Amino acid sequence: RMLYALPGPPSASVLSTVRVGYPQRDISRLRGRLTLVFVAFLYGTLNVSLRMLYALPGPPSASVLSTVRGWLAAAAFIPLISQMKAELSAIKIDNEINVKSKRVSLRLAALELAFWNFGAQGLLNVGLLFTDATRAAFFTQTSVVITPLLSLIAGQKVSGSVGVGCIAALAGLVLLSESGGPSDGASTSGAHFSLSLSGGDLIVLAGALSWSMYIFRMSNIGERYPEISLQGVKLVMLACLYSSWFLCSAIRCYFDGGWSIIADLWQGWADWKAWALLAFSAVGPGALADVMQQQGQKEVSASEANVILCGEPVFTTILARVILGEQSSGTETAGGALIIIAALLASR
């Protein structure tokens, strides 16, 4: 009855606040979370497509794969060059000096993201030369805990639910890595995860820190630059870094055995199926995932984004079962359930 006692209908500003204000923030946040879930799915397709690639005769080496995939991902932005120019032109500026300054700033931001992205993959590859795959998988997963620590060091607030979600995600990832590890008794003994850290362990941990830095800096940088322009420039710089890695590998192979050894870096280069898998991995979980990750991280914190992206191995397990016919163990199911619970906790 009190509603009829109002002197008149609510003003437009009140209606805007009630209908659009608070719910709009929730909608934007939900959109960001769903975007990151799809990015995790795309990252899951990467693992499956690379497994299919390495199942082909004469698969490429890591440096060749990364270089070719990097340039294919950068090439995906060629049709968007006009849009990139429009995005830069749409930035509000006062004079020509600010135009040049903004472009230089964008290139520096792209270079920083490329550096952290390259470090995450490169350090893991180097670390695997000095430690086994199971330990490397475990230490790589510590990224989900490192990211909120970086946020706290930077003075950012990390909610209790996000913190609990990070711990739950780490536990789920450990279960997934354990189920995918070697089955022989020696490699899974209690001493396998001893407290002492080898040089390889430290290198892999540095890779996990690099990935956390990428996610953390993406949350800060991504808000200031348009997605297409920033990610397009970043992928070109990342491809250049991968090319330097390939060049070093080729020079080493040349001195070890000449041009024939260099050719062994990718014996099956003429297989169209290999190129198709590489093209998919470059466009889907490469260029598209990078743009969508920046879009998603504009709406959620870096810590929450890391927890959501931990869903990657869950999607990998599902896709591997559907596409490759692999069966999931009870441990993998439990690990996946923990990651889903972690994402729900972090999104509260």
N, C-alpha and C positions, 0 to 999 in steps of 0.2 A: 504493500500500500504506500510506503514511503516513496516509491518511484513516481507515483502520480502527483506527489507534492512538489516535484521539481518545477522551478519557474519556467523552464523551457527545455528544448532539446540540447544536448551537449554540443559544445562548440567543435569546429572542425579540428582544432588543435588537440582537443581532448580525445576525439575519435582517432586521430592520427597516432596519439600516444598509446591508446588502448589497443588498437588493431594492428598497428605497424611497429611501434617502438620496440617493446621488449620481445614480442614474438619474432620480429625481424632479425634480432641478434641471434636468437635460438636457431632460426632457419639458416642463417649464414654459417653458424657453427656446425649445424648438422650437415650442411652441404660440404663444408670443408672436411668433415670426418668421413663422409661417404666417398669423397674424392680420393682421400688417402687410402681408404679400403680398396678402391679400384686400382690405385697405384701399387698396393701390395700384391693384388692379383696379377698385375702386369709383370712385376718382379718375379712372381712365381712362374709365369710362362717363360721367363728368361732361362731359369734353371732347367726346365724341361726341354726347351729348344736347344740349349747347349748340350744336354745329354744326347739328344738325337743327332746333333752335329758330330759329336765325338764318337758316335756309333758308326759313322760312315768311314769308308776306307780312306786312309791318309788325311786325318783331320789336321787343322792348323795348330801351330804352337800358340801359347798364351799371348805372346807379343804380336804375332800376326793377327790372331783373332781380335784382340783389342784394337789394333790399328785399323783394320778393315771395318770393323763394326763402328769405330769412332767416326771415320770419314763418311760412312753410310748414314749415320745418325745426323751428322752435320749437313749432309746433302739433302736431308729431308726438309730443311728450312729454306732451300733455294726457291721453291714456289711462294714462300712467304716473305721474300725480300721487300716487296712493296709495302706489305703490312708493317714490317720492322721500321721502314723509313717513316711511315705514317705515325707509328707509335712515338718515335723520337720527335717528330714534328709537333705532336699533340702536347708534349710536355710544356707547361707554362714557364716561359723564361722572359727575362727583361732585355737582354741584349745578346749579340753574337758571341761574346766571351762566355756567357753562361751556356750557350749551345755547345761549344767546344768542351767546356768544363764538364757538362753533363755526360757527353759521349765518352770522355776520358774516364769519368767516374764509373760509368757502366762497364767499360772494358776492364777496369781494375777490379770491380766487383766480380765480373765473369771470370777473370784470371784467378781470383782467390777461391771461388767455388770449384773451378777446374783443378786447382792445386789440391784441395782437400779431397775431391772425388778421386783424383789419380792416386793420391797417397793411400786412400782406403784400400784400393785394389792392388796397387803396386807393393805396398808393405806386406799385405797378406801373401802375395806370391813369393816374395823374398823370404818371409818367415817360414813358409812351408818347406824351404830348402834345409832348414835347421831344426824343425820340430815336426811331430807327426800331425796328421789331419785332424784327429779327435781333439787334441789339445788346442790346435788352431781354431777349430770350430767353437770350443768353449770360450776361449779368450776373445774371439770376435764378438760373441754375444754380450760381452760386458758393456757394449755400446749403449744398451738400454738403461744401464745404471749411470754411465758416464755423462750422458746428455743432461739429466736433471742436476747433476753436480755442477756442470758448466753453467746451467741456468742460475743456480744458487750463488755461485762465485760471481756471476755478473750482476747480482742483486735482484734477480727476478724471482717472483713468487712461484713456488711449486706446491700445489695443493696436496693434502694428505692422500686423497684418492688416487692421484697420479703417481705418487710415491709407492703406494701399495701395488698399483698396476704395474709399475716398473719391476718390482720384485717378483710378482706373479709371472710376468712375461719372461724374465730371466730364468725362472724355474722351468717354465714350459719349453724354452729354447734349449736348456740343458738336457731335458728329457728327449727332445727331438734329435739332438746331436748324439746322445748316447745310443739311441736306437739305430742311428745311421752309421755308427762307428764300426771298427773291426770287431769280429766275433771271436778272435783267438784269445786265449786266456792271458797271454803275456801282455798284449796291448791294452787290456781292460783291467789290469790288476790294480790294487789299491795304490801302488806306488806311482801309477800313471799320472795321477793328479797330485803329485807331491807339492809341498809348499815352495820348494826351490824353483826359481824361474831361470830358464836358459836364455841365451841370447835370442833364439828364435821366438820364444814366448814373448819377450819384450818387444820384438819387431811386430808381432801380430797385435799385441796390445796397442802399439803406436798406430796400427791400421784402424783398430776400433776407435781410438781417440780421434783419428782423422775423419772417420765417418760421422762420429758425434759432432765434430766441429762443422762438418758440412751441413748437417741438419740444423744445428744451433745457428749458424751464420745465415742459412737460408731463411729462417724465421725473421732475422733482422734485415737482411738485404732484400728479400723478396717483396717486401711492402713498398720499396722505393722505386722499383723498376718494373716495366711491363714484361710479362712472362716470355713472349715470343722473342723479343729482342735480347733479353738477358740470357735465356737458355740457348738461343742460336749462337751467340758469340761464345758462350761457355763451351759448347760442344766443339766448336772449331778449335779453341785453345786446348781442349782436352784431347782432341785428335792429334794435335801437334805434339803433345806430351807423349801420347802413345807411340807416335812415329819415332820419337827420339829413343824410346825403349826398344822398338823394333830395329832401329839402326844400330844400336849397341849390340843387340843379339846377332844381327847379320855380320857385323865386323868381327865379333868373337868367333862365329861359325866359319868365316872366311879364313881366319888365321889357324883354325883347328883343322880344316880340311878342304878349303877352297869353295868354289861355286856350287859343287855338288851337295855340300852340307847345307848351304843356304837354301837350295831347292827342297831339301828335306823338311824345312820349316812348314811347308804346306804342300804335300804331295798330291792331295786330291783337289787342287784348286780348280780343275776343269769340271767338277761335278756341279750341275745346276742345282741339285737339292741342297748342297752346302751353301750356295749363294742365296737360295730362297730362305733358308733358316737364318742366315746372317742378316738378310734384309729385314725379316720380321723382328729379330732381336734388336735391330738398330732403330726401327720405327716405333714399335709397340712399347716394349720395356725400356727403350732408349729415349728417343726424342719426345714422344707423347707422355711417357711417365715423368720425365723431368719437368715439363711444362705443367702437368697436373699436380705434381708434388709442390711446386711453388704456389699454385693456386690454393691448394689445400692448406698449406702452412700459413697462409695469410689469415686464416680463421681460427687456428688452434695453436697451442704452445708447442715449442720444440720437443718437450718431454712427452706430451701426449702424442705428437706425430710419430715419435720413435716407437712408442708402444704399439700404435696402430700398424706401422710398417713392419712390426715383428710378425704380422700375419702372413708374411711372404712364405715361410716354410709350410704353413698350413695349406695355402693354395698350391704350393709345389707338390705336397703329398696327394692332394685331391686330383690334380691334373696328371700326376704320374700314374695314379691308379686308373684314371679314365683313358689316357692316351697310350701310356706305356705298359699298362697291365700290371703294375707293381702293387703288391699287397701291403697294407698298413698293419703295423704291429700294435699291440695294446699300449705300449709305451708311447708310440707316436700319437695315438688317439688321445691319451692323457695329456701329452704335451700340447697338442692343438687345442684341447679344451681349456687348458690353463691360459693360453695366449688369448683366446676369445674372452675369457673371464677378465683378463688383464685389460683388454681394450674397453670392455664395458665399464670396469672400475675407473679407468683413466678418463672416460667420457662423462662421468657423473657431474 
